Amino acid sequence: MDKVNVLIIEDTPSESDALIKVLQTNNYNVVGVATSFKEALELFYHNAVDITIIDIFLNGNPDGISFAETISVSPNPSKPFVFLTSSTDRQIFERAKVTQPFSYLMKPFNELEILYALEMAVEKFYAQPNVFLSEEEDTIISAEYLFIKKGKSLKKVLITDIIYIEVEEKYCNIITEKEKFVILISLTKILKLLDDAMFCRTHRNYIVNTEKIIEIIPADNLIILSGNYKATLSDTYKDILKKIRTLK
Amino acid sequence: MIKIKWLLILMFSGYSLFSQDQFKSESFHLEIKKKAYEYKNNTFFYSATLYFIEKNWDSTLVHSMKQLNVSKKNRDLADYSHYYRGYSFDQKKLLKEAQKEFDLISPEFDFYFLVKKCLGEIALEQGQFKKAISYFEELTKLSDKHYFYLKKRNVLHNLGLCHLHLNQFKEAEPYLVKSVRLQEQQKDTLETIWAYGDIANLYYEQYKDDLAIPYFEKAYQLSKRTKDYKSKQNTALNMAIVEENRKDFKKALVYRKEYEKWKDSLNDQNKIWEVAQLEKQFAVKEKQKEVSLLQTENKAKIVERNGLFYSALILLFLLGTTIYFYKEKIKTNKIIVAQKEGLDDLNATKDKLFSIVSHDLRSSVNALKTSNTKLLDNLEAKNLEVLDGLLHNNSAIVNGAYNLLDNLLHWALLQTKQSYFEITSLRLFFIVEQVIYNYKPLMLDKNIAFESTVLKSDLVFADQESLKIILRNLLDNAIKFSEVNGSIKIYTQQTDEAYCDLVIEDSGIGMNETTRAGLLKESELLSKKENENSIGTGLGLQLCKSMIQKNKGKFSIESELGKGTKMIVSLLKKA
């Protein structure tokens, strides 16, 4: 599991310092602090940013909103963001709200509020509500990563690293080359959100990353995966043989 | 000389044509009245008869015509109607029309002899003497009972006249003589004069002066007894001509003069009559003028009246509009006055708020100042333990001041509606967690046992920031009014389908009923400071109430003096 990368756009050093302190305490990785619109764009496009915290007012101008608008318009690396503001001025909020999805953090903020705002931003951005806030689930699936709530903070796992997933009731065991861990997510949801060109269901309880398959032994109903992991192939799901590119 | 005589005769003949005598016609009227009663149902005939008797010829003509139009079957009535019409035309000197009407009458008509008489008279007047003679001669053969309705002497006279006109003096003489005799019996002076005149003319015409002159003289003598100027004048003229012919010019002159006198009188009479006529015409004209003047006046009056009416209408309309606008103005004024009162109240409240807030802030800053002085003193003395206590005290003071300022800011934003406000679905658990986070050190300080049993599944609909402000204030109060080693609990309860109750319960000093009621009162903005140490401006609670209201929630307090307080915020479960 990796740390989540956060970009801070904030022109007041004391504010950004406080933010950095809280984020680092909670195992977030701060990739940089931008103090202007230009710097922010530069940092945003040259780093693998997962979440951006944007102060609406930069040097007295609502450049934060302009930044949010810019990254929302360019479709490619659009990422979740949180607005940081010291007042609930209606006009500013109405303008900021145009950049959907909209999450915000009011100054002064405490640790819990920061973490809550970040989680909300991820939930809203990937349109998977009531995940981190509920007790039933703890994982949000984006195109690249799984965002998993671990304690107070968020972690991410690169989806292509997953070898297979073993479902156990409402838990899912995720097995990557380096580690194994359990997430809370329903099977239907994970099946819906994962790229089905890459992941295939081979058994009632197994979802396999087809790129990690080394050998399939239909006679034994067995799939050998990289890292010498084994998954079961049940009769119901033998159709995957047709889908997988094999040498002939 | 002869010419003059002829003129005289012509003049006389015109006058000596006698019409119906009063008495005779009355007997005829009685007859037709009987007839009219007989046909009483026939209104036209009845009214025609009545008009005939009244000698209203025009109306008679109209009604008899109507009668003829309505029914032509009754020969008897038709004859009567034709007779009325003929007679009326005759009286109006429309001789041809009259003749036509008379010709339409059937010979069976009861009074056909009257028709003949009339026809004879018409013929005589038209100069058809022979025709007239034939009519009149028929009449002479009638029995005496018929003469009850017409004068025999008139018939005879007329016959005589006809012959006279035809210069058949021999035939004329017996008729005229007979007529004169009958006339003398009747003693009708005027007619006798005419008769005398006619017979005198008869003789005179034949140059039988000896016979003529006595008649002229008789006529002249008789004329003196009448008041009729015409006959006086004629007899006098005749006498003058007679005397002239006898070459007795002196007498002739006397008669001439008399003739002139009567003529003048007649002329005078005529002149008077003409003058009267003129005057009448003048009067009529004057009247006409007056009438037209009155008419114009009337028109002017009508115009004036219409003008007045319309202007009154317009004025009324204007009045209505004015009243309407006046009322509107009064209404607006009332609203303005009400608004002004409201504004005055608000302004007073604001002023009060200002004074209390600034007083509070001043005390806080003052406390900080004194504390800082102490801090510096102790720093010099390196009395670290005291320093720690002082710093904690300072931070508490600053916290209080910050909360006050925060509330003030939100109050201002709420009043001016400048604040962002969006009701969304919120999980109470996280909100409570985030708010409590800031108060944990404070509670630790007072050694307050805190417990939150709010569930992650507790969902409410509210605006996040305002909910946080509400919670902050309630928690702040709970801590403020709790004794050391007290306890604070936050939990939810379901008492209403639509609402989720969030309860902040403390084991603090509580409050009495009056305070409780006062706090919940709508207008109670600031509670008076009773206890310098623990009672604030009341702004916090007021802000809470306003924000709960804005979130469409409800607020209530349960408290017991000395045992603690429950602040209950009811929030909507569904939007």
Chai-1 contact restraints between the chains, C-beta under 6 A:
chainA,res_idxA,chainB,res_idxB,connection_type,confidence,min_distance_angstrom,max_distance_angstrom,comment,restraint_id
A,T88,B,S419,contact,1.0,0.0,6.0,A-B,restraint_1
A,T88,B,Y420,contact,1.0,0.0,6.0,A-B,restraint_2
A,T88,B,E465,contact,1.0,0.0,6.0,A-B,restraint_3
A,R90,B,Q418,contact,1.0,0.0,6.0,A-B,restraint_4
A,R90,B,Y420,contact,1.0,0.0,6.0,A-B,restraint_5
A,F93,B,Y420,contact,1.0,0.0,6.0,A-B,restraint_6
A,N110,B,Y437,contact,1.0,0.0,6.0,A-B,restraint_7
A,N110,B,N438,contact,1.0,0.0,6.0,A-B,restraint_8
A,L112,B,E433,contact,1.0,0.0,6.0,A-B,restraint_9
A,L112,B,Q434,contact,1.0,0.0,6.0,A-B,restraint_10
A,L112,B,Y437,contact,1.0,0.0,6.0,A-B,restraint_11
A,E113,B,Q434,contact,1.0,0.0,6.0,A-B,restraint_12
A,Y116,B,F430,contact,1.0,0.0,6.0,A-B,restraint_13
A,L133,B,R427,contact,1.0,0.0,6.0,A-B,restraint_14
A,E135,B,K456,contact,1.0,0.0,6.0,A-B,restraint_15
